Amino acid sequence: MQYEGYVHPGFTSVAAEFMRHIRDDGKSGSALSVYHHGHSVIDIWAGKRDASAAPWTEDTLALSFSTTKGVVSTLMHILVDRGVLEYDQPVCHYWPEFGANGKGGISIRHLLTHQAGLYNIRDLIGDAMQMTDWEYMTSRLAQATPSHKAGVEHGYHGLTYGWLLGETMSRASGKNFAQLLQSELVDPLGLDGMYVGLPEQEMHRRAILTAYPKRSVEASESGRVRRKPSMQKRIRGQMITTGLQVLGLDARDLANGLAPRGMSRFSFNDERVVKSCIPAANGMFTARSLAKMYAAIAEGGELQGVRLMTPFRVRELSRIHSRKIDKVVPIPMHWRLGYHRVFTHGPRTPHAFGHFGWGGSGAWADPSRGLSMGFTVNSSGAATSPFGDTRLAFINSAIIRAAEHVDGRRGPFHNTLIERFYDLVN
């Protein structure tokens, strides 16, 4: 198996690392894009995009789960930078119905930092397919009662995040989410593939997730008797529960935040799901579009003459708000305003931030290094979590080491003037 596309001579080691993590099973593929100091240095793809062995091509789109949250967050910051929204304004200032049941004090900052207490989707809706209905989901969230007082605790809003931010932006701007995405990101940057709710005319470009069954949601409702989990799975589940308890966490919070009822009958390959707008989980992207969006952030808000936001806004969104373990995810994510830390196997990343997704996708920016990346994939790797898997840490490490070599840095993190500045704000 070989990759196609372009690799800068200084980044060939990254391409080799990328290829090492693609399954040679006739149905798995991936794409990787990297920008360095505002220029594309890697734009490659390889493998297959579905079980029919259709090749992954230059324009293939892949559903990228929570990587979508980074796109939603970037839209929010663009609108804040223009004065359309304010971080510390109550959400109900823009969305009056949202103030019901004790939510009048929840601000946009609380939403961005997962402190609103509205992560419990399991008790919010009766069936996962209801997530495909924007009006229903936003009306349920408007009437919801938070699990805790805003700002007191953290709980990763794994699925509710997108509707909360999306509806707030829509109310303030007068545009729906698809219109905002097109006018604020896709058109200005000339992105070739960034959708949350894939149009019918683009369906031919999508990769099929290999980790999900091909049968439709209707076929999975056949009424077959479920088998009891094996002893091994029950033991593993008990170990996870015990580990969470040691950390002072409740396994029920994990389920409440990430597993709505009916998920066993829900498939992200279902065309109804792919066409719907779930801005926390079902973005369809090219790696190129993700990397280019984050490149603008890495360059202080401007890329190739297009300004998305001011340098001040980039400093604001990159400031760490919490280093705690939250009620849903038992890992300190170092939450910024809508973004989390970047994991590697070695190189330090104190100033890097972005968002990764279930199944392995991810994208991030590091303004101190002038670096950004986007990674899309259709099959899970080892140790998959809500924030990607082990492949990302290896690929991220290779990218950073190559960039430092090209820049002639001394050691794992050369302390330039701009890096000292980012040390102060973080």
N, C-alpha and C positions, 0 to 999 in steps of 0.2 A: 504494500500500500504506500502511495506517495501523496504528498500534498501538492496543491496548486496554489498559485498566487505569487505574491512578492515578499521577499525577506531582505532587509538591509544586511550587508555583509557583517556588521557588528552584532547581529542578533540571530545568527544561524544556530547557536546553541539552544535558543528558545524554541525554534522550529523543531529541533530534534526532541526536545522535552515534550512538546505538544504531541508529536507523533507517537511517543511512548505511551500515551494515555488514551488512545482510541482503540476500542475493541475491534478486532478483525473478525467479526461474526456475520458479515454480509448485510447488516441492517443498522449499524451504528456509525455516526459521523460527528463532526465538530468543526467549528471555525474559531479562529483567533485573530484579533486585531490589536495592535499596539501603536500608540502615538508617543513620540519623544520630542520634547521641545516644539510641539505644534506640528510635527510632521509624521506622516504614516511610515513606520519602519517595519511593521509586519502586517500583512493582510493575506491570510492563508486559510484553506479549508481542505478537508479530506474525509474519506469514508462514504457511507451510504446514509440516506435520509429516511428510509423505511424498509419494511420487511421484503419488499419486492426488489431490493438492491438498487433502487434508483440512486444515482450518484448525488452526493452533496455538491451543490454548485455555488457559484459566486453570489447568487441572490437568494439562497435558501434561508428561510425564516424558521426559528426554533422557539417554541414556548419555553419561557425562562423563569417561571414561578416568581419567587420573591425578588429576583433581580429587578422586576418591574417596580418595586417600591422606590428604588433609586431614581427612576425616571419621574415618578409621581412627585417625589420630594424636590427634584430639580425644577419642575413646573411651578411648585409652590414658591420656591425662592425667587424665581423670575418675577412672579406677580408681587411678591413682597418688595422686591427691589424697585418695582415701578410704582409702588404706593397703592396698589389695588387692595392689598391685605396687610395686616400687621401681626407679627408673631404673638404679641401679648394681648391682643384683642380677643374677647370671648367669641367662641364660634357662633353663638346665637346672635351676635351682632350682624352677621351675614346670613345666617340660616335660623330664623326666629323659632321655628318648631323644635329645633335641637335643644332649646333650653329646658324642656320638660323633665320632670323627675330628678331634680337636683343637679342638672348639668349646666346651669347658668355660669358657673365659674371655670368651665373648661376652656382653655385658650388654644390657639393654633400651636403654640409652643408645646403644650401638653400632648397634642396629637403627634407632632413630629418626634417627640422623645418617648413615646409609648407610655405616658403617664396619665392617660385619660380614664383608665379603668373600664374600657369598652371592648376588651379582647374576647369576652365570652360569647363566641358565636354558637356554641353548642346549645345554649339555652335561648338564643335569640331567634333561631329559625327551626322549623320542623323537618326540613329536608334540604340536602345540599344543592339540589337543582334550583332551589329558590335563589341561589347566588347569581343566577343568570338574569335576574330581574332587577335592574337598577332602582326603579321606583319603589319596589317592595323593600329592598335592602335599606335604602336611605330612610324610608318611613319607619322601619323597625328600629333603626339606630336613633332616629329622632325621639322615639318614645322609650328607649331603653333606659334602665337604671344602672349607673356605673357600679362596678364591683368594689371600688374604694374611692376615697376623696381624691380629686385631681392633684397631682404633684406629690402625694404622700408615698406612693409605691409605683413600681414599674412592672408592666406586664406586656410582653411582645404582642402587638396587635397583628397577628399573622395573616388574617383574612379581612378584618374590618378596616384596616388602615386605609385602603384605597378608596372605599366609599366615603369615609369620613373626610379625607382631604379632598377627594374629587368633588363631592357635593358642595363643600365650602368654597372651592375655587369657582365652581359653576355659578353658585349664587352671587358671588362677588363680581364675576366678569361678564355674566350674561351669556356665556358659551358653554356647551356641553363638553364632556371630557375629550371626545375625539377631536372636536374643533380646537380646543386649547392645545392639544398635542401637536396638531398639524400647524397651527399658526405660530406657536411659541418655540417649537423645537425642530420639527421636520422641515418646514419651509426655510427658516433662516439658515440652518446648517446644511441643507441639501441632503438630508439623510435618506438612504435607500431602503430602509426597512425598520420601521418603528410603529407598531400597532398595539393597541389594547382593545380588542374586538376586531378580529380580522375580517375585512370586506370579502365578499364572495369572489370578486375578481382577482384576489390575491391568494386564494386557497391553494392554487396549484404550486405555490412556492414553499409550502410548509413541510417541515420534517415531522415524522410521526414518533412520538415518545415510545421507545421500545420497552420501557418498564411498565407500561400499562397494557391491559388486554385489548385485543382488537375488537372484541364484541361491543355492541352498542349498549347504551344504558338500558334500552328496552329489553334487549336480550338477557341482560344480567338480572332482570326482575322475573326470571323464570320460576322462582319459587323453590329452587333446589335447596335441600336441607344443608345447612352449613355444618362442616365438620368441626369438632371440638379442637382447639389448639393442641399441638403436640406437647408432651411433657417438657421437651427442650425449650419450646417457645414460652410455656408457662413459667419455667424456671428463670428464663432470661427476663421476662416481664417483671417477675418478683424482684430480681436483682436491680433492675432499673428503678422500680418503686422504692426499694430500700435505699439506693444511692441518693435519690431525690430527697428522701426523708432526712438523711444525714446532712444534706445541705440546707435543711429547713424548708424544703419545697414540697408541694402537694402534687402528685401525679394527675389529679383531677384538673388542675389549672392548665397543665400541658394539653390535655384532651379538650378542655373548654376553649382554648385558644386556637387549636389547629385542626380539630376534628369535628365538624358539624355532623349532625345525625344524617344518615343516608350516604356517607362517603363510600361505602362498599359498593354502591350502585352508581357512583359518579366517576366519570372518566374525563380527563383533560384532553383526550383525543376526540371526544364527541364534538361534532361540528357545531352543535348548539352552544357548547361551552366555549369553543374557540371564537365564535362570532360574538359572544357576549362581552361585556365590559366589566372585568373583575380586576381593578387596578392595583391590587396587592399581589396578584398571583398568575395572571394569564397573558402577560405581554408577549407578543411575537416579534422577535428582533433578529437582525443580522448583528454579528459581532462588531462589524464595521461601524454601525450606527451607535452602538453603546460606547465604543472607544472614542468616537468623535465627540459625542456629547460630553463625556468626562474630560476629553482633551481641552475643551473650552474652559472647564472649571480649573483644570491643572494649570492653564495659562492665565489665571487671574480673571476669568470670566469672558475672555475674548479669544476667538480662533479665526485666523485667516480673514481678518477684517470684520467679522461678525461678533458683536458683543451681546452676550446673553444676560450678563449681570455685572455689577461693579466689583472691583477687587475687595472693597469693604464687605460686600455680601459673601464673597468666597471665604473671607476670614470668619465671618459670623457663622456660616453653616458648618464650618470645619471644627468649631470649638467643642470639645468634649463636655457633655452635660451629665453623664453618669458612667461610672465604672463598676456599678453593682451587678450582681446576678439578679435577674428579675424573676417574676412568678411563673413565667412560661418557659423561658430558655435558661437552662442551668449553666450558662457560660457568660462571663463578663464581656459584653460586646462593645464597651466604650462608645456609647451612643452619642453621636453628633445630632444635628437637626435633620433626622431622616436617614442617616447613613451610619454604618458601623465600622469597626476596625478591619484591617486587612491582614489575613493570616499568611505566614510564610514558614519555610524551614530554614531559618537562619537570619536573613537580613532584617534589620529593624525597620519598622514602618510607623513611627510615631505620628506622622503627618499625612498618612494615606487613609482614605476612607472611600466607601462605596456601598454596594449591597450585592450579596450573593443569594442564590436560590436553591431550593430543593432540586436534587438531580444533578447538580454540578455547575450550573451556569454562574456567571458573576461578572462584575465590572467595577472599576474603581479609578480614582485619581490620586496622584501624589504631587501637589503643587510644589513641594520642596525639591522634587527631582524633575519636574516638568514631564511627568509620565502618566499615561493612562492606558487601560486595557479593557477589552470586552471579550468574553468567552461564551460561546453557545454550544449546546450539545443535546443529543436526544436520548442518551442512555446514562444511567447512574453509574458512579464509580464506587470505590470502597468507602465504607463509613459515611454514607450519605446522611445529611442532617438538613434542618430547615435553612442552613446557611452554607450550602454547597457540600463538597466532599474533599477528600485528600488530594485529588488532582490539582485543585486550585492552588494549594499551598506550594506544591512543586513547581507549577508553571509560574506563579507569582515570583518565587525565588529566582528562577532562571531569568525572568524579565528584568528584575532589579539588578542582578549581578551584571547582566549584559549592558544595561544602561550606565551603571557605574564604571564599567570598563571603558565604554565609549567616551564617557565624560572625564576619564582619568582621575577618578576620585581616589582618595587615600583611605583605605580601610572600608569597613562595612557601612559607615555613614559619615561622610565628610561634612564637617560642621561649617557650612558657608553662612554668609550673613543672612540670607533668606531663611535658612533652616533655624538659625538662632531666633529669628522673628517668630517662626511658627512654634518653636519651643515655648515662647512667652505666651502666645495666645491659647495654647493647648495645655 
